[in-house]
Amino acid sequence: GNDNMPYRGVDSTYLGRHCSVGIVDKDEDDVTLGITPNTTICNHWPEEELKNVPKMRQNIEEALKFLSKDDDGFFLMAEQGDIDWAAHANHMDDLIGAMLDIDDMVDAVRKFIDENGGYEKNALYVTADHDHYLTLLPHFPEVLANLLVDGKSHEITPFNNTNTNSWDEAISAGRHEDDSKSQTEHLKDFATWSDEDIQNVAHFFGPWGSGGNGWGSH
């Protein structure tokens, strides 16, 4: 969204993406019954504004240029925080785009290190703090490659996505106090991906059986 850095997609563009805002269905007592997908094709950032927003690689390059003026050395920590938002939204297109940003960031640092004394004078650490219960099916690489070739990489996120947190909605509906179903079964009631969606995109979030996007948490 426009509050963050521009979300880059699998195809490295910022345009023509699946933008999802699920409609939470409630009963007369304001208890959540389920979620209805409401996805459109949109641009994550207006095209005319993109030229004024620096990319992650540019941010790193400028930071290194400034900090390296200090003769005593420096410490730089950088994060592509949008990957967290993308995973919370069960949005693989945005998630892989954020990974491409990270790859660019690391490449910029490696180039700086090569030109400034190598690893005898510099250190680079790349790490993560948690995952989001993502499972890739064996045919994921083939699915993604075919969508890229066909110019439809945004479809790696199902059109039935909702960008909602199934955990939160299930709890708000009191499902955490209902022992008549398993936790996985409760989550599926608030998921919107079909079994066909899961096979078409070759991945799912959360435990198997919770509906593909029946997660939204860490």
C-alpha positions in Angstrom: 0.0 0.0 0.0 0.9 3.7 -0.2 2.0 3.8 3.5 4.9 1.5 2.7 7.6 1.3 0.0 6.1 0.4 -3.3 5.2 -3.3 -3.5 7.2 -4.9 -6.3 5.6 -7.9 -7.9 7.1 -11.2 -9.2 7.5 -9.5 -12.6 9.3 -6.5 -10.9 6.6 -4.1 -11.9 4.2 -2.3 -9.5 1.2 -2.3 -11.8 -1.7 -4.6 -12.6 -1.9 -6.6 -9.4 -4.4 -8.4 -7.3 -5.6 -6.1 -4.6 -7.8 -7.8 -2.0 -10.0 -6.5 0.7 -12.2 -9.2 2.2 -15.7 -8.4 3.2 -16.3 -9.7 6.8 -19.8 -11.1 7.0 -21.5 -10.7 10.4 -24.8 -11.7 11.9 -27.2 -9.4 13.7 -25.2 -9.8 16.9 -22.0 -8.7 15.2 -20.5 -12.2 15.3 -18.3 -13.0 12.3 -19.8 -15.7 10.1 -17.3 -15.7 7.3 -15.4 -13.7 4.8 -16.3 -12.9 1.2 -13.5 -12.1 -1.3 -13.5 -8.7 -3.0 -10.5 -8.5 -5.3 -9.8 -6.1 -8.0 -6.9 -5.5 -10.4 -5.1 -2.4 -9.4 -1.8 -0.6 -9.2 -0.1 -0.7 -5.8 1.3 2.8 -6.5 0.1 5.3 -9.1 2.5 5.1 -12.1 3.2 8.8 -12.1 4.4 8.7 -8.5 6.8 5.7 -8.8 9.5 7.8 -10.3 9.7 9.9 -7.1 10.0 6.9 -4.8 13.5 5.4 -4.3 13.8 1.6 -4.7 15.3 -0.5 -1.9 18.7 -0.8 -3.7 18.9 3.0 -4.0 18.2 3.4 -0.3 21.1 1.0 0.5 23.5 2.6 -1.9 22.9 6.1 -0.5 23.1 4.8 3.1 26.5 3.2 2.3 27.7 6.2 0.5 26.9 8.4 3.6 28.0 6.1 6.4 31.3 5.2 4.7 32.5 8.8 5.2 33.2 7.8 8.9 36.8 6.8 9.2 35.9 4.8 12.4 33.6 2.5 10.4 29.9 2.0 10.7 27.1 -0.5 11.3 24.1 -0.5 9.0 20.9 -2.6 9.5 18.4 -2.7 6.7 15.0 -4.5 6.5 12.6 -5.1 3.7 9.7 -5.0 6.2 7.0 -5.3 3.6 7.7 -9.0 3.3 6.0 -9.3 6.7 2.9 -7.4 5.5 2.8 -9.5 2.3 2.9 -12.8 4.3 0.2 -11.6 6.7 -1.9 -10.9 3.6 -1.2 -14.4 2.1 0.0 -12.5 -1.0 2.7 -14.5 -2.8 3.1 -11.9 -5.6 4.0 -9.2 -3.1 6.1 -11.6 -1.0 8.3 -12.7 -3.9 8.6 -9.1 -5.0 9.9 -8.2 -1.5 12.4 -11.1 -1.8 13.7 -9.6 -5.0 14.2 -6.3 -3.2 16.2 -8.1 -0.5 18.3 -9.7 -3.2 19.0 -6.3 -4.7 19.9 -4.9 -1.2 22.3 -7.7 -0.5 23.9 -7.3 -4.0 24.5 -3.6 -3.3 26.2 -4.4 0.0 28.3 -7.2 -1.6 29.4 -4.8 -4.3 30.4 -2.2 -1.6 32.4 -4.8 0.3 34.2 -5.9 -2.8 35.2 -2.3 -3.5 36.2 -1.5 0.1 38.6 -4.0 1.5 36.6 -7.2 1.0 35.5 -9.5 3.9 38.8 -9.0 5.8 37.5 -5.5 6.7 33.7 -5.9 6.4 31.0 -8.3 7.5 27.6 -9.1 6.0 24.8 -11.0 7.8 21.5 -11.9 6.2 18.8 -13.4 8.5 15.1 -13.5 9.2 13.2 -13.4 12.5 10.2 -15.7 11.7 8.2 -17.3 9.0 4.4 -17.4 8.2 3.6 -21.1 7.9 4.1 -21.1 4.1 4.2 -24.4 2.3 5.3 -24.7 -1.4 4.0 -27.7 -3.3 6.4 -29.6 -5.6 5.1 -28.0 -8.8 5.4 -24.4 -7.5 8.5 -23.5 -9.6 6.7 -24.7 -12.8 3.6 -22.8 -12.0 5.5 -19.6 -11.3 7.6 -19.9 -14.4 4.6 -20.5 -16.6 2.7 -17.5 -15.2 5.8 -15.3 -15.8 6.1 -16.5 -19.4 2.4 -15.9 -20.0 2.6 -12.4 -18.4 0.2 -13.4 -15.6 2.5 -13.5 -12.7 0.1 -11.6 -10.5 -2.1 -14.7 -10.6 0.4 -16.5 -8.2 -1.9 -14.9 -5.6 -5.4 -16.3 -6.1 -8.2 -13.9 -7.1 -10.1 -15.4 -4.1 -7.6 -13.9 -1.6 -8.9 -11.6 1.0 -6.0 -10.0 2.9 -7.7 -10.8 6.2 -6.4 -12.7 9.3 -8.4 -15.9 9.7 -7.1 -16.3 13.2 -8.4 -12.9 14.3 -11.8 -13.5 12.7 -12.2 -17.0 14.2 -11.4 -15.7 17.6 -13.8 -12.7 17.2 -16.4 -15.3 16.4 -15.7 -17.2 19.6 -14.3 -20.3 17.8 -11.5 -20.6 20.3 -14.1 -21.6 22.9 -15.8 -24.1 20.5 -14.5 -27.7 20.8 -16.9 -29.2 18.3 -14.4 -28.8 15.5 -10.6 -28.9 15.3 -8.6 -25.7 15.1 -7.9 -26.4 11.4 -11.6 -26.9 10.7 -12.5 -23.6 12.4 -9.8 -21.8 10.3 -11.2 -23.2 7.1 -14.6 -21.6 7.8 -12.8 -18.2 7.4 -10.6 -19.1 4.4 -11.6 -18.3 0.9 -9.2 -20.2 -1.4 -10.7 -23.3 -3.1 -8.8 -26.6 -3.4 -8.4 -25.7 -7.1 -6.8 -22.4 -6.1 -4.3 -24.2 -4.0 -3.3 -26.5 -6.9 -3.3 -23.6 -9.4 -0.8 -21.5 -7.3 1.0 -24.5 -5.8 1.3 -23.2 -2.3 -0.8 -22.5 0.9 -0.5 -20.7 4.2 -1.3 -22.4 7.5 -1.8 -26.1 8.2 -3.0 -28.4 5.4 -6.8 -28.4 5.5 -7.3 -24.9 6.7 -8.2 -23.6 3.3 -5.0 -22.1 1.7 -5.4 -18.7 3.2 -6.7 -19.8 6.6 -3.8 -18.2 8.4 -2.6 -14.6 8.3 -0.4 -15.0 11.4 3.2 -16.0 12.2 
